[in-house]
Amino acid sequence: MTFAKLVQKTFGAANRGVYRMTGGKVWNTLKGAPILLLTTKGRMSGKPRTMPLLYLRDGGRLVVVASSGGSPGHPAWYLNLRDEPDVEIELGGKRERRRARTATPEERERLWPRAVEMFSGYADYQRKTSREIPLVVLEPKT
């Protein structure tokens, strides 16, 4: 495991714990950008996997960025939701079921500048990797 992955994993675990313990009142932002908890089903283990992620609102939908800090490969949570798009999110103390999908090229063109405006690190991450960093749209389940 690389040092960057170790830091991500350690920070993620701490963020999840504090977020849940406080009902989302603490560690709910990073540099002013809001954080949600996204729970996917592990594609190999079948176990729930929860990650704190920055998000932006797009009407009734939420959008998260599968950046993995600009790593060459997609984050595990993104691969999980590609296999099983039914996910759960936590916003503050409230849990919701959502359906995840990768943004279309047109949506990405419109939403990417908003994501970078929210957190400028995404532009650096995109420069670091040859893969196009996916945006994931979390739609309310109907």
PyMOL CGO cylinders between C-alpha atoms (Angstrom):
from pymol import cmd
from pymol.cgo import CYLINDER

trace = [
    CYLINDER, 0.00, 0.00, 0.00, 1.38, 3.40, -0.94, 0.3, 1, 1, 1, 1, 1, 1,
    CYLINDER, 1.38, 3.40, -0.94, 1.75, 6.16, 1.63, 0.3, 1, 1, 1, 1, 1, 1,
    CYLINDER, 1.75, 6.16, 1.63, -0.99, 8.18, -0.10, 0.3, 1, 1, 1, 1, 1, 1,
    CYLINDER, -0.99, 8.18, -0.10, -3.40, 5.22, 0.08, 0.3, 1, 1, 1, 1, 1, 1,
    CYLINDER, -3.40, 5.22, 0.08, -2.53, 4.69, 3.75, 0.3, 1, 1, 1, 1, 1, 1,
    CYLINDER, -2.53, 4.69, 3.75, -3.26, 8.36, 4.51, 0.3, 1, 1, 1, 1, 1, 1,
    CYLINDER, -3.26, 8.36, 4.51, -6.56, 8.16, 2.58, 0.3, 1, 1, 1, 1, 1, 1,
    CYLINDER, -6.56, 8.16, 2.58, -7.59, 5.01, 4.43, 0.3, 1, 1, 1, 1, 1, 1,
    CYLINDER, -7.59, 5.01, 4.43, -6.63, 6.38, 7.86, 0.3, 1, 1, 1, 1, 1, 1,
    CYLINDER, -6.63, 6.38, 7.86, -8.29, 9.76, 7.29, 0.3, 1, 1, 1, 1, 1, 1,
    CYLINDER, -8.29, 9.76, 7.29, -11.38, 8.05, 5.85, 0.3, 1, 1, 1, 1, 1, 1,
    CYLINDER, -11.38, 8.05, 5.85, -11.81, 5.84, 8.92, 0.3, 1, 1, 1, 1, 1, 1,
    CYLINDER, -11.81, 5.84, 8.92, -11.35, 8.76, 11.32, 0.3, 1, 1, 1, 1, 1, 1,
    CYLINDER, -11.35, 8.76, 11.32, -13.70, 10.98, 9.30, 0.3, 1, 1, 1, 1, 1, 1,
    CYLINDER, -13.70, 10.98, 9.30, -16.40, 8.28, 9.20, 0.3, 1, 1, 1, 1, 1, 1,
    CYLINDER, -16.40, 8.28, 9.20, -16.23, 7.76, 12.94, 0.3, 1, 1, 1, 1, 1, 1,
    CYLINDER, -16.23, 7.76, 12.94, -16.36, 11.43, 13.90, 0.3, 1, 1, 1, 1, 1, 1,
    CYLINDER, -16.36, 11.43, 13.90, -19.03, 12.21, 11.28, 0.3, 1, 1, 1, 1, 1, 1,
    CYLINDER, -19.03, 12.21, 11.28, -21.31, 9.44, 12.54, 0.3, 1, 1, 1, 1, 1, 1,
    CYLINDER, -21.31, 9.44, 12.54, -20.61, 10.07, 16.23, 0.3, 1, 1, 1, 1, 1, 1,
    CYLINDER, -20.61, 10.07, 16.23, -21.65, 13.73, 15.84, 0.3, 1, 1, 1, 1, 1, 1,
    CYLINDER, -21.65, 13.73, 15.84, -24.52, 13.21, 13.39, 0.3, 1, 1, 1, 1, 1, 1,
    CYLINDER, -24.52, 13.21, 13.39, -22.53, 14.98, 10.69, 0.3, 1, 1, 1, 1, 1, 1,
    CYLINDER, -22.53, 14.98, 10.69, -21.95, 18.13, 12.76, 0.3, 1, 1, 1, 1, 1, 1,
    CYLINDER, -21.95, 18.13, 12.76, -18.15, 17.67, 12.87, 0.3, 1, 1, 1, 1, 1, 1,
    CYLINDER, -18.15, 17.67, 12.87, -15.80, 16.93, 9.95, 0.3, 1, 1, 1, 1, 1, 1,
    CYLINDER, -15.80, 16.93, 9.95, -18.64, 17.64, 7.54, 0.3, 1, 1, 1, 1, 1, 1,
    CYLINDER, -18.64, 17.64, 7.54, -16.58, 19.94, 5.29, 0.3, 1, 1, 1, 1, 1, 1,
    CYLINDER, -16.58, 19.94, 5.29, -13.10, 20.12, 3.79, 0.3, 1, 1, 1, 1, 1, 1,
    CYLINDER, -13.10, 20.12, 3.79, -11.86, 23.58, 2.83, 0.3, 1, 1, 1, 1, 1, 1,
    CYLINDER, -11.86, 23.58, 2.83, -15.49, 24.71, 2.78, 0.3, 1, 1, 1, 1, 1, 1,
    CYLINDER, -15.49, 24.71, 2.78, -16.71, 21.85, 0.55, 0.3, 1, 1, 1, 1, 1, 1,
    CYLINDER, -16.71, 21.85, 0.55, -19.46, 19.65, 2.05, 0.3, 1, 1, 1, 1, 1, 1,
    CYLINDER, -19.46, 19.65, 2.05, -18.87, 15.98, 2.89, 0.3, 1, 1, 1, 1, 1, 1,
    CYLINDER, -18.87, 15.98, 2.89, -21.26, 13.05, 2.73, 0.3, 1, 1, 1, 1, 1, 1,
    CYLINDER, -21.26, 13.05, 2.73, -20.71, 9.40, 3.56, 0.3, 1, 1, 1, 1, 1, 1,
    CYLINDER, -20.71, 9.40, 3.56, -21.24, 7.02, 0.64, 0.3, 1, 1, 1, 1, 1, 1,
    CYLINDER, -21.24, 7.02, 0.64, -21.81, 3.33, 1.35, 0.3, 1, 1, 1, 1, 1, 1,
    CYLINDER, -21.81, 3.33, 1.35, -21.37, 0.83, -1.48, 0.3, 1, 1, 1, 1, 1, 1,
    CYLINDER, -21.37, 0.83, -1.48, -21.48, -2.96, -1.53, 0.3, 1, 1, 1, 1, 1, 1,
    CYLINDER, -21.48, -2.96, -1.53, -17.99, -4.45, -1.92, 0.3, 1, 1, 1, 1, 1, 1,
    CYLINDER, -17.99, -4.45, -1.92, -17.85, -6.09, -5.33, 0.3, 1, 1, 1, 1, 1, 1,
    CYLINDER, -17.85, -6.09, -5.33, -15.74, -9.00, -4.05, 0.3, 1, 1, 1, 1, 1, 1,
    CYLINDER, -15.74, -9.00, -4.05, -16.60, -9.17, -0.35, 0.3, 1, 1, 1, 1, 1, 1,
    CYLINDER, -16.60, -9.17, -0.35, -20.28, -8.20, -0.54, 0.3, 1, 1, 1, 1, 1, 1,
    CYLINDER, -20.28, -8.20, -0.54, -19.69, -6.17, 2.64, 0.3, 1, 1, 1, 1, 1, 1,
    CYLINDER, -19.69, -6.17, 2.64, -20.72, -2.52, 3.05, 0.3, 1, 1, 1, 1, 1, 1,
    CYLINDER, -20.72, -2.52, 3.05, -17.89, -0.05, 2.37, 0.3, 1, 1, 1, 1, 1, 1,
    CYLINDER, -17.89, -0.05, 2.37, -18.24, 3.58, 3.45, 0.3, 1, 1, 1, 1, 1, 1,
    CYLINDER, -18.24, 3.58, 3.45, -16.18, 6.54, 2.22, 0.3, 1, 1, 1, 1, 1, 1,
    CYLINDER, -16.18, 6.54, 2.22, -16.39, 10.24, 3.12, 0.3, 1, 1, 1, 1, 1, 1,
    CYLINDER, -16.39, 10.24, 3.12, -16.57, 12.22, -0.12, 0.3, 1, 1, 1, 1, 1, 1,
    CYLINDER, -16.57, 12.22, -0.12, -16.99, 15.83, -1.14, 0.3, 1, 1, 1, 1, 1, 1,
    CYLINDER, -16.99, 15.83, -1.14, -20.19, 16.48, -3.03, 0.3, 1, 1, 1, 1, 1, 1,
    CYLINDER, -20.19, 16.48, -3.03, -22.05, 19.15, -4.91, 0.3, 1, 1, 1, 1, 1, 1,
    CYLINDER, -22.05, 19.15, -4.91, -25.76, 19.53, -5.44, 0.3, 1, 1, 1, 1, 1, 1,
    CYLINDER, -25.76, 19.53, -5.44, -27.30, 19.46, -8.89, 0.3, 1, 1, 1, 1, 1, 1,
    CYLINDER, -27.30, 19.46, -8.89, -31.00, 19.96, -8.35, 0.3, 1, 1, 1, 1, 1, 1,
    CYLINDER, -31.00, 19.96, -8.35, -32.22, 16.93, -6.40, 0.3, 1, 1, 1, 1, 1, 1,
    CYLINDER, -32.22, 16.93, -6.40, -29.15, 14.98, -7.38, 0.3, 1, 1, 1, 1, 1, 1,
    CYLINDER, -29.15, 14.98, -7.38, -25.78, 14.87, -5.65, 0.3, 1, 1, 1, 1, 1, 1,
    CYLINDER, -25.78, 14.87, -5.65, -22.47, 14.57, -7.50, 0.3, 1, 1, 1, 1, 1, 1,
    CYLINDER, -22.47, 14.57, -7.50, -19.25, 13.02, -6.16, 0.3, 1, 1, 1, 1, 1, 1,
    CYLINDER, -19.25, 13.02, -6.16, -15.83, 12.82, -7.80, 0.3, 1, 1, 1, 1, 1, 1,
    CYLINDER, -15.83, 12.82, -7.80, -13.96, 9.51, -8.26, 0.3, 1, 1, 1, 1, 1, 1,
    CYLINDER, -13.96, 9.51, -8.26, -10.56, 11.18, -8.08, 0.3, 1, 1, 1, 1, 1, 1,
    CYLINDER, -10.56, 11.18, -8.08, -8.56, 8.86, -5.78, 0.3, 1, 1, 1, 1, 1, 1,
    CYLINDER, -8.56, 8.86, -5.78, -6.14, 11.76, -5.42, 0.3, 1, 1, 1, 1, 1, 1,
    CYLINDER, -6.14, 11.76, -5.42, -5.14, 11.49, -9.08, 0.3, 1, 1, 1, 1, 1, 1,
    CYLINDER, -5.14, 11.49, -9.08, -4.05, 7.84, -8.80, 0.3, 1, 1, 1, 1, 1, 1,
    CYLINDER, -4.05, 7.84, -8.80, -3.77, 5.88, -12.06, 0.3, 1, 1, 1, 1, 1, 1,
    CYLINDER, -3.77, 5.88, -12.06, -6.70, 3.61, -11.16, 0.3, 1, 1, 1, 1, 1, 1,
    CYLINDER, -6.70, 3.61, -11.16, -10.27, 4.29, -10.13, 0.3, 1, 1, 1, 1, 1, 1,
    CYLINDER, -10.27, 4.29, -10.13, -11.05, 4.21, -6.40, 0.3, 1, 1, 1, 1, 1, 1,
    CYLINDER, -11.05, 4.21, -6.40, -12.50, 0.94, -5.09, 0.3, 1, 1, 1, 1, 1, 1,
    CYLINDER, -12.50, 0.94, -5.09, -15.81, 2.62, -4.16, 0.3, 1, 1, 1, 1, 1, 1,
    CYLINDER, -15.81, 2.62, -4.16, -16.30, 3.64, -7.80, 0.3, 1, 1, 1, 1, 1, 1,
    CYLINDER, -16.30, 3.64, -7.80, -15.67, 0.08, -9.03, 0.3, 1, 1, 1, 1, 1, 1,
    CYLINDER, -15.67, 0.08, -9.03, -18.10, -1.15, -6.38, 0.3, 1, 1, 1, 1, 1, 1,
    CYLINDER, -18.10, -1.15, -6.38, -20.95, 1.10, -7.51, 0.3, 1, 1, 1, 1, 1, 1,
    CYLINDER, -20.95, 1.10, -7.51, -20.37, 0.26, -11.17, 0.3, 1, 1, 1, 1, 1, 1,
    CYLINDER, -20.37, 0.26, -11.17, -21.18, -3.34, -10.24, 0.3, 1, 1, 1, 1, 1, 1,
    CYLINDER, -21.18, -3.34, -10.24, -23.96, -2.46, -7.76, 0.3, 1, 1, 1, 1, 1, 1,
    CYLINDER, -23.96, -2.46, -7.76, -25.40, 1.04, -8.31, 0.3, 1, 1, 1, 1, 1, 1,
    CYLINDER, -25.40, 1.04, -8.31, -27.79, 0.97, -5.34, 0.3, 1, 1, 1, 1, 1, 1,
    CYLINDER, -27.79, 0.97, -5.34, -25.99, 2.91, -2.61, 0.3, 1, 1, 1, 1, 1, 1,
    CYLINDER, -25.99, 2.91, -2.61, -26.70, 4.66, 0.68, 0.3, 1, 1, 1, 1, 1, 1,
    CYLINDER, -26.70, 4.66, 0.68, -25.62, 8.16, 1.59, 0.3, 1, 1, 1, 1, 1, 1,
    CYLINDER, -25.62, 8.16, 1.59, -25.45, 9.91, 4.93, 0.3, 1, 1, 1, 1, 1, 1,
    CYLINDER, -25.45, 9.91, 4.93, -25.97, 13.67, 5.04, 0.3, 1, 1, 1, 1, 1, 1,
    CYLINDER, -25.97, 13.67, 5.04, -25.64, 14.81, 8.60, 0.3, 1, 1, 1, 1, 1, 1,
    CYLINDER, -25.64, 14.81, 8.60, -27.61, 12.30, 10.64, 0.3, 1, 1, 1, 1, 1, 1,
    CYLINDER, -27.61, 12.30, 10.64, -29.95, 11.41, 7.78, 0.3, 1, 1, 1, 1, 1, 1,
    CYLINDER, -29.95, 11.41, 7.78, -29.56, 8.30, 5.60, 0.3, 1, 1, 1, 1, 1, 1,
    CYLINDER, -29.56, 8.30, 5.60, -30.97, 7.97, 2.09, 0.3, 1, 1, 1, 1, 1, 1,
    CYLINDER, -30.97, 7.97, 2.09, -30.96, 5.29, -0.57, 0.3, 1, 1, 1, 1, 1, 1,
    CYLINDER, -30.96, 5.29, -0.57, -29.70, 6.52, -3.94, 0.3, 1, 1, 1, 1, 1, 1,
    CYLINDER, -29.70, 6.52, -3.94, -28.94, 5.11, -7.38, 0.3, 1, 1, 1, 1, 1, 1,
    CYLINDER, -28.94, 5.11, -7.38, -25.46, 5.88, -8.67, 0.3, 1, 1, 1, 1, 1, 1,
    CYLINDER, -25.46, 5.88, -8.67, -24.33, 6.29, -12.24, 0.3, 1, 1, 1, 1, 1, 1,
    CYLINDER, -24.33, 6.29, -12.24, -21.39, 7.80, -14.05, 0.3, 1, 1, 1, 1, 1, 1,
    CYLINDER, -21.39, 7.80, -14.05, -22.17, 11.24, -15.47, 0.3, 1, 1, 1, 1, 1, 1,
    CYLINDER, -22.17, 11.24, -15.47, -22.65, 11.41, -19.22, 0.3, 1, 1, 1, 1, 1, 1,
    CYLINDER, -22.65, 11.41, -19.22, -20.01, 13.33, -21.20, 0.3, 1, 1, 1, 1, 1, 1,
    CYLINDER, -20.01, 13.33, -21.20, -22.42, 16.27, -21.46, 0.3, 1, 1, 1, 1, 1, 1,
    CYLINDER, -22.42, 16.27, -21.46, -23.09, 16.26, -17.72, 0.3, 1, 1, 1, 1, 1, 1,
    CYLINDER, -23.09, 16.26, -17.72, -19.38, 15.99, -16.97, 0.3, 1, 1, 1, 1, 1, 1,
    CYLINDER, -19.38, 15.99, -16.97, -18.63, 18.97, -19.21, 0.3, 1, 1, 1, 1, 1, 1,
    CYLINDER, -18.63, 18.97, -19.21, -21.16, 21.03, -17.26, 0.3, 1, 1, 1, 1, 1, 1,
    CYLINDER, -21.16, 21.03, -17.26, -20.37, 19.70, -13.77, 0.3, 1, 1, 1, 1, 1, 1,
    CYLINDER, -20.37, 19.70, -13.77, -16.56, 19.40, -13.84, 0.3, 1, 1, 1, 1, 1, 1,
    CYLINDER, -16.56, 19.40, -13.84, -15.96, 23.18, -13.61, 0.3, 1, 1, 1, 1, 1, 1,
    CYLINDER, -15.96, 23.18, -13.61, -18.32, 23.31, -10.62, 0.3, 1, 1, 1, 1, 1, 1,
    CYLINDER, -18.32, 23.31, -10.62, -16.44, 20.47, -8.93, 0.3, 1, 1, 1, 1, 1, 1,
    CYLINDER, -16.44, 20.47, -8.93, -13.10, 22.24, -9.48, 0.3, 1, 1, 1, 1, 1, 1,
    CYLINDER, -13.10, 22.24, -9.48, -14.58, 25.51, -8.18, 0.3, 1, 1, 1, 1, 1, 1,
    CYLINDER, -14.58, 25.51, -8.18, -15.75, 23.67, -5.06, 0.3, 1, 1, 1, 1, 1, 1,
    CYLINDER, -15.75, 23.67, -5.06, -12.34, 21.98, -4.51, 0.3, 1, 1, 1, 1, 1, 1,
    CYLINDER, -12.34, 21.98, -4.51, -9.41, 23.17, -6.64, 0.3, 1, 1, 1, 1, 1, 1,
    CYLINDER, -9.41, 23.17, -6.64, -7.42, 20.01, -5.87, 0.3, 1, 1, 1, 1, 1, 1,
    CYLINDER, -7.42, 20.01, -5.87, -9.50, 18.14, -8.44, 0.3, 1, 1, 1, 1, 1, 1,
    CYLINDER, -9.50, 18.14, -8.44, -7.78, 20.05, -11.26, 0.3, 1, 1, 1, 1, 1, 1,
    CYLINDER, -7.78, 20.05, -11.26, -4.38, 18.97, -9.88, 0.3, 1, 1, 1, 1, 1, 1,
    CYLINDER, -4.38, 18.97, -9.88, -5.57, 15.38, -9.57, 0.3, 1, 1, 1, 1, 1, 1,
    CYLINDER, -5.57, 15.38, -9.57, -6.74, 15.37, -13.20, 0.3, 1, 1, 1, 1, 1, 1,
    CYLINDER, -6.74, 15.37, -13.20, -3.33, 16.66, -14.34, 0.3, 1, 1, 1, 1, 1, 1,
    CYLINDER, -3.33, 16.66, -14.34, -1.60, 13.87, -12.38, 0.3, 1, 1, 1, 1, 1, 1,
    CYLINDER, -1.60, 13.87, -12.38, -3.43, 11.02, -14.11, 0.3, 1, 1, 1, 1, 1, 1,
    CYLINDER, -3.43, 11.02, -14.11, -4.04, 9.91, -17.68, 0.3, 1, 1, 1, 1, 1, 1,
    CYLINDER, -4.04, 9.91, -17.68, -7.53, 8.58, -16.85, 0.3, 1, 1, 1, 1, 1, 1,
    CYLINDER, -7.53, 8.58, -16.85, -10.51, 10.86, -17.04, 0.3, 1, 1, 1, 1, 1, 1,
    CYLINDER, -10.51, 10.86, -17.04, -11.71, 11.28, -13.48, 0.3, 1, 1, 1, 1, 1, 1,
    CYLINDER, -11.71, 11.28, -13.48, -15.37, 10.20, -13.40, 0.3, 1, 1, 1, 1, 1, 1,
    CYLINDER, -15.37, 10.20, -13.40, -18.14, 12.22, -11.85, 0.3, 1, 1, 1, 1, 1, 1,
    CYLINDER, -18.14, 12.22, -11.85, -20.82, 10.11, -10.20, 0.3, 1, 1, 1, 1, 1, 1,
    CYLINDER, -20.82, 10.11, -10.20, -24.42, 11.24, -10.09, 0.3, 1, 1, 1, 1, 1, 1,
    CYLINDER, -24.42, 11.24, -10.09, -26.39, 10.06, -7.06, 0.3, 1, 1, 1, 1, 1, 1,
    CYLINDER, -26.39, 10.06, -7.06, -30.06, 10.14, -7.94, 0.3, 1, 1, 1, 1, 1, 1,
    CYLINDER, -30.06, 10.14, -7.94, -32.94, 9.71, -5.50, 0.3, 1, 1, 1, 1, 1, 1,
    CYLINDER, -32.94, 9.71, -5.50, -34.40, 6.20, -5.61, 0.3, 1, 1, 1, 1, 1, 1,
    CYLINDER, -34.40, 6.20, -5.61, -37.93, 6.16, -6.89, 0.3, 1, 1, 1, 1, 1, 1,
]
cmd.load_cgo(trace, "trace")
